[in-house]
Amino acid sequence: MKRAHGKLDLANLKILLDEVGPYVLQIQFWNQGEPFINAAFLDCVRYAKQMGLMTLTSTNGHFIRSDEMAEEVVASGLDQIIFSMDGTNQETYEKYRVGGNYQLVMDTLARLSRAKDRLASKTPLIELQFLVFKHNQAEMDEIIKIAKKNKVNRLAFKTAQVYSAEQAREFLPDDEHYQRYNVDKQSFSLKSEVPNWCKRLWLNPTINWDGTVSPCCFDKDADYAFANLFDNGNSFKAIWKNEKYMNFRRSVLTNRRGIEMCCNCTEGIKESYAQIIEIADL
């Protein structure tokens, strides 16, 4: 990413939720970063739960390093946690998760599962997410075994997003079922036409750690940000209906393919980009 790195401030989150809490159903604590590096993260979860919101997060599994921390996660009221684990051994895992520690993730997964048992808690629902690549496509049966062993609730096999034909040739699996692109030597494109609509613009606003309000999570560098929520006493309601936001919605409804990031987005495509398996059904 090119945008600045940082951590969400709890005080800013409280200001936001005090305004929009009565209108919001859930909050997803992720956006191209690792939530558990923020020391205030579980305080953010607890505040959202006080507002009656469903809370979800996604983690690389490297920063819940003790049984006490695992119990704190469970006790926070967090409703769902996604573990991103794209390999069943160190070699395949670090091919994409560069610098990651496979065994540390496995230890964290087991630690959280034990904490749920000790506290007799059904939450957080644990989802194991496996991006299917060329280098790990033979490990899908093994990840199912790992999910069962660690009492995971749900397993998600997801297709990968790429940004060049070179990346597509290197990473995308042979099985077309787990590939969302048409690829040749010089180019790649989504298999489906991108329709002139997107529910995210009406249902899923994205607020980055620094207060910039983006149309969705595909705006990874906040290139299309409409305003900064944490500047000059801005209100979310005002930003939600400001001219830039409304013009972007109009652009999506008339010529979505004219927006670069929308041409590499899963919203509205015909092919399923994720296969969700309930472990209890296996």
FENJOPE-V625072 format. One record per pair of residues at least 4 apart in sequence whose ideal C-beta (glycine too) atoms are under 6 Angstrom apart, sorted by the first residue. I is the first residue (numbers start at 0). J is the second residue. Records with the same first field share a line. If there is no record, write none. Layout:
I=J  J
//
This chain:
0=31  219  220
1=220
2=220  221
5=208  209
6=37  208
7=12  208
9=39  42  43
11=229
12=43
13=46
16=20  50
18=235
19=23  235
20=50
23=52
25=52  53
26=47  52  54
27=55
28=34  56
29=56  57
30=216
31=219
33=59
34=40  56
35=40  58  62
39=43
41=75
44=54  75  77
45=75
47=52  54
48=76
53=78
54=77  78
55=79
56=80
57=81
59=83
60=82  104  107
61=103
63=68  69  107
69=110  111  114
70=74  114
73=114  115  118  120
77=123
78=122  123
79=123  124
80=123  125
81=126  128
82=108  127
83=128
84=104  127
85=95  129  130
86=91  92  135
87=138  141  142
89=101
91=134  135
92=96  101
93=99
94=134
108=149
109=149
112=149  150
115=120
124=152
125=151  152
126=153  155
127=146  151  154
128=155
129=142  156
130=157  159
131=136  156  172  177
132=170
133=170  172
136=172
138=142
146=151  154  278
151=278
153=277
154=276
155=273  275
156=274
157=273
158=177  179  272
159=170
161=166  167
162=166
164=185  186  187
166=170
167=171  180  182  187
171=178
172=177
179=270  272
180=187
181=188  190
182=187
189=268
190=270
191=268  269  270
193=255  256  261
194=267
195=252  255
197=251  266
198=202
199=203  215  266
200=214  248
205=213  215  216
206=212
207=211  221
210=227  228  229
211=221  224  227
212=225  226  228  238
213=218  221  224
214=218  223  247
217=260  264
218=223
225=238  243  244
226=238
228=233  235
235=239
242=246
251=255
255=261
256=262
265=272
//
